[in-house]
């Protein structure tokens, strides 16, 4: 009877650890997706600011999208 209880306890412990590890992987994937999205947003914002700066201070500047 004690062996069955120990086996059951070990099985529940292993299941719990595997669930924690699986959640950890999911969280890491979500964090990476959010980092990538943030980098894209920051890049777009910087591109717009740089274009605005050159349009303002360089009259000969032509945006490639304007061509």
LUMVO-734390 format. One record per atom (N, C-alpha, C): atom name; residue number from 1; x, y, z. Coordinates in nm, 2 decimals, m for minus. Layout:
! LUMVO-734390
+----+-----+--------+--------+--------+
| at |   i |      X |      Y |      Z |
+----+-----+--------+--------+--------+
| CA | NUM |      X |      Y |      Z |
...
+----+-----+--------+--------+--------+
***
This chain:
! LUMVO-734390
+----+-----+--------+--------+--------+
| at |   i |      X |      Y |      Z |
+----+-----+--------+--------+--------+
|  N |   1 |   0.08 |  m0.12 |   0.00 |
| CA |   1 |   0.00 |   0.00 |   0.00 |
|  C |   1 |   0.09 |   0.13 |   0.00 |
|  N |   2 |   0.20 |   0.12 |   0.08 |
| CA |   2 |   0.29 |   0.24 |   0.09 |
|  C |   2 |   0.35 |   0.26 |  m0.05 |
|  N |   3 |   0.39 |   0.15 |  m0.12 |
| CA |   3 |   0.45 |   0.17 |  m0.25 |
|  C |   3 |   0.36 |   0.23 |  m0.35 |
|  N |   4 |   0.23 |   0.19 |  m0.34 |
| CA |   4 |   0.14 |   0.25 |  m0.44 |
|  C |   4 |   0.12 |   0.40 |  m0.41 |
|  N |   5 |   0.12 |   0.44 |  m0.28 |
| CA |   5 |   0.10 |   0.58 |  m0.24 |
|  C |   5 |   0.23 |   0.66 |  m0.29 |
|  N |   6 |   0.35 |   0.60 |  m0.27 |
| CA |   6 |   0.47 |   0.67 |  m0.31 |
|  C |   6 |   0.48 |   0.68 |  m0.46 |
|  N |   7 |   0.43 |   0.58 |  m0.53 |
| CA |   7 |   0.43 |   0.58 |  m0.68 |
|  C |   7 |   0.33 |   0.69 |  m0.73 |
|  N |   8 |   0.22 |   0.70 |  m0.66 |
| CA |   8 |   0.12 |   0.80 |  m0.70 |
|  C |   8 |   0.17 |   0.94 |  m0.67 |
|  N |   9 |   0.24 |   0.95 |  m0.55 |
| CA |   9 |   0.29 |   1.09 |  m0.52 |
|  C |   9 |   0.40 |   1.13 |  m0.62 |
|  N |  10 |   0.49 |   1.03 |  m0.66 |
| CA |  10 |   0.59 |   1.07 |  m0.75 |
|  C |  10 |   0.53 |   1.10 |  m0.89 |
|  N |  11 |   0.43 |   1.03 |  m0.93 |
| CA |  11 |   0.36 |   1.05 |  m1.06 |
|  C |  11 |   0.30 |   1.19 |  m1.06 |
|  N |  12 |   0.23 |   1.23 |  m0.95 |
| CA |  12 |   0.17 |   1.36 |  m0.94 |
|  C |  12 |   0.28 |   1.47 |  m0.94 |
|  N |  13 |   0.39 |   1.44 |  m0.87 |
| CA |  13 |   0.50 |   1.54 |  m0.86 |
|  C |  13 |   0.56 |   1.56 |  m1.00 |
|  N |  14 |   0.58 |   1.45 |  m1.07 |
| CA |  14 |   0.64 |   1.47 |  m1.21 |
|  C |  14 |   0.54 |   1.54 |  m1.30 |
|  N |  15 |   0.41 |   1.51 |  m1.29 |
| CA |  15 |   0.31 |   1.58 |  m1.37 |
|  C |  15 |   0.31 |   1.73 |  m1.34 |
|  N |  16 |   0.32 |   1.76 |  m1.21 |
| CA |  16 |   0.32 |   1.90 |  m1.17 |
|  C |  16 |   0.44 |   1.97 |  m1.23 |
|  N |  17 |   0.56 |   1.91 |  m1.22 |
| CA |  17 |   0.68 |   1.97 |  m1.27 |
|  C |  17 |   0.67 |   1.99 |  m1.43 |
|  N |  18 |   0.62 |   1.89 |  m1.49 |
| CA |  18 |   0.61 |   1.90 |  m1.64 |
|  C |  18 |   0.51 |   2.01 |  m1.68 |
|  N |  19 |   0.40 |   2.03 |  m1.60 |
| CA |  19 |   0.31 |   2.14 |  m1.63 |
|  C |  19 |   0.38 |   2.27 |  m1.61 |
|  N |  20 |   0.46 |   2.29 |  m1.51 |
| CA |  20 |   0.53 |   2.41 |  m1.48 |
|  C |  20 |   0.63 |   2.44 |  m1.60 |
|  N |  21 |   0.70 |   2.34 |  m1.64 |
| CA |  21 |   0.79 |   2.36 |  m1.75 |
|  C |  21 |   0.72 |   2.40 |  m1.88 |
|  N |  22 |   0.61 |   2.34 |  m1.90 |
| CA |  22 |   0.53 |   2.37 |  m2.02 |
|  C |  22 |   0.48 |   2.51 |  m2.02 |
|  N |  23 |   0.43 |   2.56 |  m1.90 |
| CA |  23 |   0.39 |   2.69 |  m1.89 |
|  C |  23 |   0.50 |   2.79 |  m1.91 |
|  N |  24 |   0.62 |   2.76 |  m1.86 |
| CA |  24 |   0.74 |   2.84 |  m1.87 |
|  C |  24 |   0.78 |   2.86 |  m2.02 |
|  N |  25 |   0.77 |   2.75 |  m2.09 |
| CA |  25 |   0.80 |   2.76 |  m2.24 |
|  C |  25 |   0.70 |   2.85 |  m2.31 |
|  N |  26 |   0.57 |   2.84 |  m2.27 |
| CA |  26 |   0.47 |   2.92 |  m2.33 |
|  C |  26 |   0.49 |   3.07 |  m2.30 |
|  N |  27 |   0.53 |   3.10 |  m2.18 |
| CA |  27 |   0.55 |   3.24 |  m2.13 |
|  C |  27 |   0.67 |   3.29 |  m2.21 |
|  N |  28 |   0.78 |   3.21 |  m2.23 |
| CA |  28 |   0.90 |   3.26 |  m2.30 |
|  C |  28 |   0.86 |   3.29 |  m2.44 |
|  N |  29 |   0.78 |   3.21 |  m2.51 |
| CA |  29 |   0.74 |   3.23 |  m2.64 |
|  C |  29 |   0.66 |   3.36 |  m2.65 |
|  N |  30 |   0.57 |   3.38 |  m2.56 |
| CA |  30 |   0.49 |   3.51 |  m2.56 |
|  C |  30 |   0.58 |   3.63 |  m2.54 |
|  N |  31 |   0.68 |   3.62 |  m2.45 |
| CA |  31 |   0.77 |   3.73 |  m2.43 |
|  C |  31 |   0.85 |   3.76 |  m2.56 |
|  N |  32 |   0.89 |   3.66 |  m2.63 |
| CA |  32 |   0.97 |   3.68 |  m2.75 |
|  C |  32 |   0.88 |   3.75 |  m2.86 |
|  N |  33 |   0.75 |   3.70 |  m2.87 |
| CA |  33 |   0.66 |   3.77 |  m2.96 |
|  C |  33 |   0.64 |   3.91 |  m2.93 |
|  N |  34 |   0.62 |   3.94 |  m2.80 |
| CA |  34 |   0.60 |   4.08 |  m2.76 |
|  C |  34 |   0.73 |   4.17 |  m2.79 |
|  N |  35 |   0.85 |   4.11 |  m2.76 |
| CA |  35 |   0.97 |   4.18 |  m2.79 |
|  C |  35 |   0.98 |   4.21 |  m2.94 |
|  N |  36 |   0.95 |   4.12 |  m3.02 |
| CA |  36 |   0.96 |   4.14 |  m3.17 |
|  C |  36 |   0.86 |   4.25 |  m3.21 |
|  N |  37 |   0.74 |   4.24 |  m3.16 |
| CA |  37 |   0.64 |   4.34 |  m3.19 |
|  C |  37 |   0.68 |   4.48 |  m3.15 |
|  N |  38 |   0.74 |   4.49 |  m3.03 |
| CA |  38 |   0.79 |   4.62 |  m2.98 |
|  C |  38 |   0.90 |   4.67 |  m3.06 |
|  N |  39 |   0.99 |   4.58 |  m3.11 |
| CA |  39 |   1.10 |   4.63 |  m3.19 |
|  C |  39 |   1.05 |   4.68 |  m3.32 |
|  N |  40 |   0.95 |   4.61 |  m3.38 |
| CA |  40 |   0.89 |   4.66 |  m3.51 |
|  C |  40 |   0.83 |   4.80 |  m3.49 |
|  N |  41 |   0.75 |   4.82 |  m3.38 |
| CA |  41 |   0.69 |   4.94 |  m3.36 |
|  C |  41 |   0.79 |   5.05 |  m3.34 |
|  N |  42 |   0.90 |   5.03 |  m3.26 |
| CA |  42 |   1.00 |   5.13 |  m3.24 |
|  C |  42 |   1.07 |   5.16 |  m3.37 |
|  N |  43 |   1.10 |   5.06 |  m3.45 |
| CA |  43 |   1.17 |   5.08 |  m3.58 |
|  C |  43 |   1.08 |   5.17 |  m3.67 |
|  N |  44 |   0.95 |   5.14 |  m3.68 |
| CA |  44 |   0.87 |   5.22 |  m3.76 |
|  C |  44 |   0.86 |   5.36 |  m3.71 |
|  N |  45 |   0.85 |   5.38 |  m3.58 |
| CA |  45 |   0.85 |   5.51 |  m3.52 |
|  C |  45 |   0.98 |   5.59 |  m3.55 |
|  N |  46 |   1.09 |   5.52 |  m3.54 |
| CA |  46 |   1.22 |   5.59 |  m3.57 |
|  C |  46 |   1.23 |   5.63 |  m3.72 |
|  N |  47 |   1.18 |   5.54 |  m3.81 |
| CA |  47 |   1.19 |   5.57 |  m3.95 |
|  C |  47 |   1.11 |   5.69 |  m3.98 |
|  N |  48 |   0.99 |   5.71 |  m3.92 |
| CA |  48 |   0.91 |   5.82 |  m3.94 |
|  C |  48 |   0.97 |   5.95 |  m3.89 |
|  N |  49 |   1.03 |   5.94 |  m3.77 |
| CA |  49 |   1.10 |   6.06 |  m3.72 |
|  C |  49 |   1.22 |   6.10 |  m3.80 |
|  N |  50 |   1.30 |   6.00 |  m3.85 |
| CA |  50 |   1.41 |   6.03 |  m3.93 |
|  C |  50 |   1.37 |   6.10 |  m4.06 |
|  N |  51 |   1.26 |   6.05 |  m4.13 |
| CA |  51 |   1.21 |   6.11 |  m4.25 |
|  C |  51 |   1.16 |   6.25 |  m4.23 |
|  N |  52 |   1.09 |   6.27 |  m4.12 |
| CA |  52 |   1.04 |   6.40 |  m4.09 |
|  C |  52 |   1.16 |   6.50 |  m4.06 |
|  N |  53 |   1.26 |   6.45 |  m4.00 |
| CA |  53 |   1.38 |   6.54 |  m3.97 |
|  C |  53 |   1.45 |   6.58 |  m4.10 |
|  N |  54 |   1.47 |   6.48 |  m4.19 |
| CA |  54 |   1.53 |   6.51 |  m4.32 |
|  C |  54 |   1.44 |   6.60 |  m4.40 |
|  N |  55 |   1.31 |   6.58 |  m4.40 |
| CA |  55 |   1.22 |   6.66 |  m4.48 |
|  C |  55 |   1.23 |   6.81 |  m4.43 |
|  N |  56 |   1.24 |   6.82 |  m4.30 |
| CA |  56 |   1.24 |   6.95 |  m4.24 |
|  C |  56 |   1.37 |   7.03 |  m4.27 |
|  N |  57 |   1.49 |   6.96 |  m4.26 |
| CA |  57 |   1.62 |   7.03 |  m4.26 |
|  C |  57 |   1.69 |   7.01 |  m4.39 |
|  N |  58 |   1.65 |   6.92 |  m4.48 |
| CA |  58 |   1.72 |   6.90 |  m4.61 |
|  C |  58 |   1.62 |   6.92 |  m4.72 |
|  N |  59 |   1.62 |   7.03 |  m4.78 |
| CA |  59 |   1.52 |   7.05 |  m4.89 |
|  C |  59 |   1.54 |   6.96 |  m5.01 |
|  N |  60 |   1.65 |   6.91 |  m5.03 |
| CA |  60 |   1.68 |   6.82 |  m5.14 |
|  C |  60 |   1.65 |   6.67 |  m5.11 |
|  N |  61 |   1.61 |   6.64 |  m4.99 |
| CA |  61 |   1.58 |   6.51 |  m4.95 |
|  C |  61 |   1.45 |   6.46 |  m5.02 |
|  N |  62 |   1.46 |   6.34 |  m5.08 |
| CA |  62 |   1.34 |   6.28 |  m5.14 |
|  C |  62 |   1.32 |   6.14 |  m5.08 |
|  N |  63 |   1.21 |   6.12 |  m5.03 |
| CA |  63 |   1.17 |   5.99 |  m4.97 |
|  C |  63 |   1.15 |   5.89 |  m5.08 |
|  N |  64 |   1.20 |   5.77 |  m5.06 |
| CA |  64 |   1.19 |   5.67 |  m5.17 |
|  C |  64 |   1.04 |   5.64 |  m5.20 |
|  N |  65 |   0.96 |   5.65 |  m5.10 |
| CA |  65 |   0.81 |   5.63 |  m5.12 |
|  C |  65 |   0.75 |   5.74 |  m5.20 |
|  N |  66 |   0.81 |   5.86 |  m5.20 |
| CA |  66 |   0.76 |   5.97 |  m5.28 |
|  C |  66 |   0.79 |   5.96 |  m5.43 |
|  N |  67 |   0.89 |   5.88 |  m5.46 |
| CA |  67 |   0.93 |   5.87 |  m5.60 |
|  C |  67 |   0.84 |   5.79 |  m5.69 |
+----+-----+--------+--------+--------+
***
